[in-house]
Amino acid sequence: MKVTRKYYFNVYISFIIASLIFVFTSDIFFTIPLFQTIENKILDLQFTRRGEVKFADSLDVIILGISKETLEEIPEPFNRWPLPRIFFAKVIENLNHAGVKVIGIDLLFSERDRYSESNDSMLIVTVRKYKNVVFAGKMEEEDWRFQTVAKNLNFENVYFDVDSSIGIVNVLPDDDGVLRKYIPFYHHDGLSLNIPTFSFSVYNKILGLNNLKTTHVNQSSFKLNDIKIPKFTSNSILINYYGASNTFPVINFIDVLDDKNFKTKSEIETGIDINTFDDEEFGLLKSGIFNNKIVLIGSVEPEDKDLFPVPIEKSENTNKGLSGNLMYGVEVHANVVQMLVDRNFLSRQNKVVEFLLILLITLISVNFFNILRKIKFKYGFLGEIFGVIITAIFLLALYEISYFYFERFNLVIYYLGLGLSIAAGYVTSTVTNYLRERQQRIMIKNMFSQYVNPELVEELIDNPDKLRLGGERREMTVMFTDLANFTTFSEQIQPELLVQHLNEFFDAMTEIILSQKGTLDKFEGDAIMAFWGAPIENSNHAENAVYSAILMKDRMKDFYERWETELGYKIKMRIGINSGIMLVGNMGGRKKFDYTVMGDNVNLASRLEAINKIYGTDLIISEHTFEKVKEKFICRELDYIIVKGKTKPVKIYEVFDTHDWILTNDVLKRNIIQKKIECFEKGFALYRSRLFSEAILEFEKVIKVDTEDTPSQIFIDRCFEFINHPPPENWNGVYESKIK
């Protein structure tokens, strides 16, 4: 009995100590500046110890630096900042000629070119020509809720309207001035718009995403498409620095500007053309250094004061770049872009795991030092010295373990809480052993009274949760179906016959849905609602849903023939499918509830089913579903629309068949479908490019192979309308649906 009480006492004390350590060292409840500073310094030591992550020639990002040397080589009177914008246009042209993927300009162009309006025009034309340039923007009055205020609507960059490819360059260093974290986006209240930060805007270009695409904020991560970037704080990620300053290759801006059509100051003075960019023997173009690279243009001049202390110190045996832990702003962005490209993210230790580790180490430490105290020393103080030495060894071993996980697994383990748990174990063993000798019975009694009651309370709280209404957010796919002309059909036949045919229809469709791991939500009149991904999680929810729709279309051929023969009516089923985050669970009152799904993504699927009416189609999926199933099904992009009640446009797709043609056995029909898709996609691209006459020709080709292709006829009508009444300049091809 004595051993049992001792064990529970140690568990209780360890739990209390671990809880206190967790509360005071974790930033969940509040932040203690001293503890945060210690954690930051330990993290800095790990960065410096790790050093460079990759060799320079394996990096995807190259920095084009503007410095005093750059200005010294530019002929007067242009050798002053700001440089003529035509220089940037020329550099963009040369870089694209050299095969770069994306260009980011980490400079603010708050005013027009001071030399000539034609310089601005040339830069604008060049940017629009290549569509791979991101400009820098700036916000003011930052705080920790992503809220900011911009001085003007162009974010202090006059080229924001060129193609809205802009990234906010604001960064928020920690309280000690060191830049460790990076914010993915800022919110502009005036525009009610989230604006990506500079590195994320560059990454949008790399992925071919919308210019102003921002991450979706989840509980533990920021999500961009299928990429999950672990959160470090509620609004930021931890920058995984690839090395100290000058880790990324830095090429002088003038070296790309200096081609056969440009004369540097040295070339003018000596009369000798150097042409560092396009010299046929040793030029940068010849070297292929820029091929498929990401180039960031920015200042590398200390006098420009675009410098930040970072958590990694430069090695003492290198003289390249800045000294100490300073880094240019453009280098910081280069690290973030490279991190995104490599998906090389640093994860913060899960808070639950952190608490459990603190609890486990505290418990082990308390018990270990209690056992250690059984060793008798001739002099009592020798036992204390021995305990201190063991504690120091444990702390060092713990640091090495935390560094191992940092280096090998990109996992940041908060060392302070774990270290304090070892020290607390030693102190606790000392205190508890002393108190146990004098107050053992009282302490055990208090331990049980305080230990059991919380357990009973937790049990009482847990039991009502089983009856609590609500649900969980989960990525799923939902389907809506409806029978066209059903109202007219139902009014013309006897109710008993209608019920008979509907029951046969529902039986067949339900069998298909359930066979493909779907969940039948409800029947409503002639409509069906089903979803995939709950209650059992299913990573192939989108594929299963679309495949169900294909099987349903195939099964409906029998119903079409029977209903037309027996009832004299032609009835067609329409299907709409969408994927995304939805709320799933028991919804309703305490005595009556249904297991169903809710949310904007559910509503979108319902709208897509109805939109079939416009295009004369029978199966439409959203872009969110298409991205998950495009390798499995034959689809064509149908339109870029805003559904009723929404403001954000979405791409919609018509699904014809699976890639193995389970619906279409006739080779001729397969060829017709493929020809339709080919010509329609060409016409749609021309339509989006405002080339309406050329688009009509492509859509007419579709009509020739399929006279009943309603979407092509719709776009022909739209093109004629736009020819007679051209759309506004800011038209982006979006069609606004009025159908609910």
N, C-alpha and C positions, 0 to 999 in steps of 0.2 A: 504493500500500500504506500509505503514511503517513497519508493521509486516512481510510482504512478503520479503521486502529487508533485513530485519534483519535476517530472516531465511536463505536466500540464502548466506548472508555474513557469517553466522556461518558454513554453510555447506562448503563453499569455504575455510575458514580458517581451518576448521577441516580436510578437504581433504589434504591441503598443509602440515599441521603439521603431520597428520598421514603418509603421504608419506615420509616426512623427517625422522620421527621416524623409519619407516619401513626400509628405505634405510640404516640408520646408525646402526640399531640394528640387522637387518637381515644379514646373511653372503652370500647373493646371489651375491652382487656386490663387496663387500670387507669386511674385518673383522677388527674391532677396538679392539685391545687387551684388553683394560679396560672393554669394554662392554662384551666381550667374557668371561673374568675372572668373572665378576659379575654373568652372566648366569650360568657358571659352578659351582660357589659356591652355588647358589640357588638350582641347581640340586643336589649338594652334601648334602645340608640340607634335601632335600626331601628323598633321599636314607636313610640317617641316621635316620630320623624321622620314616620312614616306618619300618625299622629293617628287621628281617628275614621274608622271604616270606612263607617258608614251614618248617614243622618239619623235623628234620634230618632223621628220619626213613622213611619218604615219598620221599626222594630224590633218584634219579636213579644212581647217581655218587658217587663212593667211591674213596678216595685218598689213595694210598699206598706210604707212606712217607719214604724217606731215610734221616737219620739224624745222628748226632754223636752217638746217642744210638744204631743205626743200626750197625755202624762200630765197636763199643765196644763189640758187641755180636758175631762178626765174628772172627773165629780163625785166628791166624797169619799163613802165611804171607799175607793172603787175605783181611785183614781189612784195606786196603787203597784204595783210589779212583784212577783209575776206578776199580770197582769190576769185578771179573771174569764173563764173559758172560754166563757161565754155570749156574750161580746163577739166571740170568734173565730167562734162558730157564726153569729152575726148577720152578720158580715162575709162569711163563706162564702156564706150565703144571698143577700146583696145582690150579691156578685160573680157568682154564678151567674145571678141575675136579670138582670144586666147583660151576660150572654153570654160569660163567660170560658170558656176551653178547659180549663185546668188551674191548680190552685192549689198552690203549694209553701210550706210554713211552716218557715222557717229558724230555728226556736226549739226548745229542748229543754223538753219537759213531763215532767220527771222525777218529779213528784208530782201527786197529784190536786188539783182545785180547792179552794182553802182557804176559799172562801165557802159553797159548797153543792154537794152531790152532784148536784143537778138540773142544775147548770151543766155538769158532765161528761156527764151523760146527753144534754143538748141538743146538745153538740158531737158526741158519738158518733152520734146520730140524724142530724144534718145531714151528717156525713161519709159515712155509709152511704147517705144519700139521693142524693147527687150522685156519689159514687164517682170524684171527680176531684181528691182532696186527697192530697198527699204530706207526711208528717211528717219531721222531722229526727231522726236517731239519731246516737249517738256510740260510737266504739270507743276502746280504750286500747292502749298499747304497740305503736305502729306500727313496722314495719320494711320493708325494700325487697323482701320476698317476698310481699307482700299479707297477711302473717300479722298478726293482731291478737287482742286479748282484750277482750271486752265485760265491763263491770262486772256486768251482769245480762242476762237473755235478752230483755228488751224494749228493749235498746240505749238505755237512759236516756230512754225515752219511754213513758209509761203508755198511750199510744194505739196502740201497735204492733199489738195484737190487734184493732183495729177493722176493718181490712181488709188488714193487713200491708203497706200502702203506706208504706215508710219508706226514707229515703236517708241514708247516712252522710255527715256534714258534715266529718269529719276531712280536713285538707289537710296536705301535707308541703312546706313551703318549701325552697328550696335552702339550701346552707350559708351564703350571705350574707343569709338571711332573706327573700329575694324569692320570691314565689309565682308561678312560671312554669308549673308542670306540675300536672296533675290526674289522680288515680287513678280508673279506671272502677269498680272494686269492691274490697271487702275480703273476706277469708276468715275465717269464724268457725269455729275448730277444734271448739268444744264442740258446735255444731249441724251440723258438717260441711257448711257452707252458705256460698255466696258471696252477699254483700249488696251491691247497687248503691250507689254514692255518690249524693248528693242530686240533682245535676243529671241523672244518668242515670236515676234513679228518676222524676224529673219527665218525662223524655223517654219512658220506658216508658208513662206515662199518655197522653202525646200520641199515641203510636203505637198505643195500645190493647193493649199487651203485658202479659204476666204481671207482677204487682207486683214480684216478686223476680227478674225476668229480668236476667241479666248478660251481658256481652259474652263471646264466644268468643275465646280468645287464639290468634292465628296468629303466624307467625314475624315478620311485619313490621307487623301491624295488630291491632286489636281489632274483631271483627265482631259487629254487632247486626242480626239479620235480614239484609237485603241491603246494609247500610251498613258500609263498611270505614273505620275510623278509624285513621290512621297512628300507629304507636307513636313515642314520642320516646325513652323509655327502656324497659326490659323490662316495666315495670308502669305506665307513665303516658303521657299525651298532653300535647302542648304547647297551652296555652290561647291561642286566637287572640283577644286582647283587642280589643274594638270601640272602645275609647277609654279615657280616664282616668276617674276617679271622676265620677259624675253624668252619664255618657253616656246611661244608661238613664233613662227618665222615672221620677221618684219622686213618689208621691202619699202624703200623710199618712194613716196608718191611721184617724185620727179622721174624716177626710172621707168615708170609706166607711161608717163606723159611724154617722155622723150622718144618720139618715133621720127621717121624720116620727114614728117611734115611739121616738126616742132624744133625750134632752136633754143637750146639752153644758153645761159650766160657764158659758160665755158666754150661752147661750140662757136658762139659769135666772136668771142675774144681770140680763140686760136684758129678759127677757120676750118676746124676739123670736125666732121660729123661723127658723133659717137653712137647715137641711136640705141640707147641701152634696151629699148623695148623690142624693136624689130630688126636689129642687126642680124644678117643672115647666118653669121657664124656663132656669136655668143649672146645674142639677144634673149630677153626673157620669153618672148614668143617662141623662139626656137627651142628653148629648154623644156617647154611643156609644163612648167612649174604651176601654172594656174589651172590646168585642165581639170574640170570637175571639182574645183575647189570653191569654198565660200570665202569671200574677201570682205573684210571690214576696214573701212577707211576712217581714220581718226587721228587725233593729235598724239604725238609721242614727244612733245616738247615740254619739259618741266615747267617752263615759264607760263604755259597755258593753265596750269594748276588743275588739270583734269587727272588728279592723282588720288589714290585711296590706299590706306593701310589694309593689308589683307592678312589672312591667318598663316601664310607660309613665308618663311624666311629664306632669303637667297643663300646658297652655299658660299662659304668663305673662299673657296678656291676658284670662283668664277668672277669675272669682271664685267660680263655682259649685262646690259640693261640697267635698271635702277638698283640702288643698293638697299639693303635691309628688306623690309616687308612692303615696300611701296610698289604700286602697280598702276599703270595708266588705265583710264576708264575703258578704252577700247579693248584692252587686254582682258578686263573683267568680262565684258560681253563675249569675247572670243572663248573664254572658258565655259561660259554658260551655253553658247551655241554648240561647242564641241561635246559638252555633256549631254545635250539634247540629241545630237546626231548619234552619239554612241549609246544613248539610253543608259548612261553610266551614272545612275543617281545614288546619292547617299540617303540611306533610310535612318530614321531615328528609331531607337529601340521602343517597341510597343510599351505603352504605359502600364498595361496589366502585367506584361512580362517583367517590366522594371520593378514593379512592386513585389511580384512573387520572388524575384531574384534577391531583392533587398531583404525580404522576409526569410528566404532560405539561408542566405549568407549570415544574417543576424542569428538565426536559430543555430546554425552550425557553429558560428563563432562563440555564442554563449555556452553551448554544450562543450565545445573543444576546450575553452579556457577554464570551464568548471572541472573538466577532467585533468587539465594541466595543473590546476591548483592542488590536486591530490599528491603531486610530487613534492616531497618535503626537502627543503633546503636548510642547511645549518643556520644560515642567516636569511631572515625573511626578505630583505631588500634584494637578494640575488634572484629570488623568484619573480619579483616585479621587473627587474632588468631583463630576465629571460623572457618574460611575457611581452615586454616592449620590443625586444629583438624579433620575436616570432611575429608580432603584429606588423612590424616593418617589412618582414619577408613576405607576408601575405599581401600587403598593399602593393609591393613591387610586382608580385606574381599577378595580381589582379590587373594592374596597369598593362602588363605584357599581354594578358588575355584580351583586354579591350582593344589594344593596338592591333593584335592579330585579326580580330573581327573587322576592324576598320580597314586594314590593308587588304585583306583577302575577300571580304564580303560586303564592303561599302556600308557597314553597319556602325552607326555612332551609338556607343554604349555610354550612358551618363555615368562617369566614373565616381563622381563625388558621393552620390548616394550609396553606391556599393562600398566605397572606401570607408565612409562613415559607419556603415553597418558592421565592418570588421572592427573598427575602433570602438564602436558602441558595444560590440560583443565582449571585448576585453573589459571595458568599463563596467558593463552590466554584470559580468561575472564577479567582478570585485565587489560591487555594491550588493548584489543579491546574496552572495555568500555571507557578507557581513550581516545583512538584515535577516537572513534565514536563521542565523544563530539566536537572534533575540525575538523575532516576531513571526516565526514560521506559521503558527496556527492562524493568526489574524490575517496574514497575507494570503494563505490558502483559501480561507473563507471568503475574503473579498474577491479573490481570483475567480472562484466558482460563481459567486453572485453576479459579477459583472461579465463573466464569460458566457454563461448560459442564457441570460436574458436577451442579449442581442441575437442569439441564434433563434430563440422563440419568436422574436419580433420579425426576423427575416422570413421565417416560415409562414407567419400570418400574412406578411406582405406578398409572398410568392403565391399563395393559394388563390387569392382573388384575381391574380393576373391571368389565370386560365379562362376566366369568364369575361375579361376586359375586352371591350370592342376596340377595333383599330386594325392596323396591318403593318407591313414592312415594305420598304422601297426595294425594288429588284429590277434588273434588266430582263425584259420579257418581249414576247411578240404577241400581238392581238389581231384577231380577224373578225370582220363583220361581213355578212352576206345578206342579200336581199333579192327577191324575185321581181323583175320588171313586169309591169302591167298586172300585178297580182290583184290590185283593188278591183279593176274592171273584170278580171277573171272570176274573182270570188262572188261578185254581185250577180253573175249570170248562171251559176250552177247551184244545185241543191246543197245545203249545208252539210248533210251527211256525206255526200260524195266529195265535197271539199276537204272535210276532215280526213277521209280515207286517203286521198291523194297526198295531203300534207304529212300525214303520219308515215306513209311510205317514204316520202322525201326526207323527212327528219331522221328516220331510222337509217337510211343509207348514208346521209351526211355525217351523222353521229358516229357510225361505225368507222368511217374514214378518219375522222378527227381523233378518236380514241386510239386507233391503230397507230397513229403517228405521234403518240405521247402528248396529245392535247388535252385540255380541260374544257369541257362544255360549260359555258357560263349560263346561257339562257336562250330560250326561244321567245320571240316577241312577234306575234302575228306570223308572217312568213319569213322573218329574219332570224339569223343565227349569230350568236356571239360566242367566240371561243378564244382561249389563250394558251400559250406555251411557255414553260419555264417555272410553273408553280402548280401544285404545292411542292413538287420535286424539282430541284434545280436541273436545268438542261442547257448545256453550252451550245447545242445545235437547235435552239428554239426557233430561230428564223428559218433555217433550212426545213425543219419539220413542218412549219406552218405553210410555207410556199408549196412544198411537196404535197401537203394535204389539199391545197387549193387546186393543184394540177389534177390530182386524183378525183376531186369533186367535179371538176370540169368534164373529165372523162366519163364519170358516172352519170352526169346530167344529160349526156347524149341520149340515153335510153328514156329518160323522163321527157325530154323535148319531143321525141317521136311519139311516145304514148299519149302525152297530153294533147298534142296536135291532132292525133288520130281519134282519140276517145272523146276529147272535150272541144276540139275545134279551135284551140287557142295556142298561139306561139308565146311561150314564156321563156325568159332568159334570166340566168342568175348572175348577179354582179357581186364582186368580192373586193374588199379593201383590206390591206395588211400594213401594219407599221410595227417597228421595233423601238425599244427605248426603256427608260426608267419609268416604272409604274408603281402605284401603291396597290398591294395585293393583301387580302385578308378578309376576316369576317366583318361585314358592313351591315349596319341596321340597328335595331333596338335590342334590348336585352333578351326579349322573348322571341324575337323574330329577326334573323339576320341571314345574309347570303355570303358565300365565299366568292368574291368577285374582284375585279380590277378597276382602278380609277386613275385619272390624271390626264394631262394634256396629250400624251402620246396615245391614250385610248381614244380620245376625241378625234385625233387626226386620222386614225384608222377608219372611224365612222364616216368622216368627211370624204376619205378616199373612195369608200364604197359608193357614195352618192355621186362623186365626180365622174364615175364611169358613164353617167348619163350624158355628160358633155361630149365625151370622146367616142361614144359608141363602143366602148371596150367592156370586157367582163372580168378583168383581173389587173388591179393596179396596186403596186407596192411603193413605199416611200424610199427615199435615198438611204435612210438608216437601215432598212431591211436589205436593200440592194447591195450595200457594201458587204454584207455578211453572206450573201448567196450568189454573187455575180459569177462565181466560178462553176456553179452547178446548174444554172438556168439560162435560157435564151430570152433576153429582154431587150427592149429599146427604151431609150430615154424619151418620155412622152412630152414633158413640159416642165416649166419652172414656175410654180404657182404660189399664191398666198391663199390659203383656205379661209373661208368665212370665219370671222371672229379672231383671226390671228394677224400678226404683223410681220412675222419672219417667213420668208419664202422657203419652199422645200422642193427638191427635184422629185418627180414622180416617174415611175417606169411601168410599162406594160409587159407582163410576162406571157410568153407564147408557149413555152414547153421546157422540158428538161433538156440537158445537153445530149441525152441519148434518145430524144424524140419519142417519149412514150405516148404522146397524143397524136403524133403525125407519122403515119406509116408510109404515106405516099411521098416518093422522092420529089416529084414535081412540086407538091405543096411545100415541102421543106425548102426547096430552091426559091419559091415565091416569098416565103417568110424571110429568108436571108436577104433576098433582093430588096424587100420592103425595108428591112432594118437598115441596110447599107444606104439606100437613097434617102430614107427619112432622116437618118443621122446627119448626112451631108446637108440636106435642106434645113434641118434645125440649126446646125452650126451657122449656115449663111443667114438664117433668120435672126439669130442672136447677134450677128455681126452687122445687122441692118442692111444686108444685101438682099432686099426683098424680091427683086426681079429674078435674081439667080436662084433664090430659094424656091420660088414658084416652079421653076423648071424641074428641080429635084423632086418636089412633092408630086408633080404631074407624072413623073416616072413611076412613083408608087401607085398612083391611080391606074396607070396602064397595066400593071401586073395584078392589081386588086382593086376593082372598081368600087368595092364597098369599104375601103379604108377611110373611115370617118375622120381620124386625126389629120390625115393629109389634106382632106378637103377643108377642115377647119383652119389649118395653117395657110392654105391658099387664100381663103377669105380674109384672114388677118393680114396677109401680105398685101393684098389689094387695098385693104383699108389703110395700111400704113403708107403705101405708095401715094395714096390720095391725101392722107392726113398723117404726115410723119410724126413719130413719137418724139417726146422731148429729148434734149441732149443727154440727160441723166438716166434715160431709159435703159434698164438692164435685162430686158427680156422677160420680166416677171408678168404673169397673168394672174389677176385677182379673181378668184372664184366667188360667186354669190350663192352657191348651193350649200345648204346646211348638211 
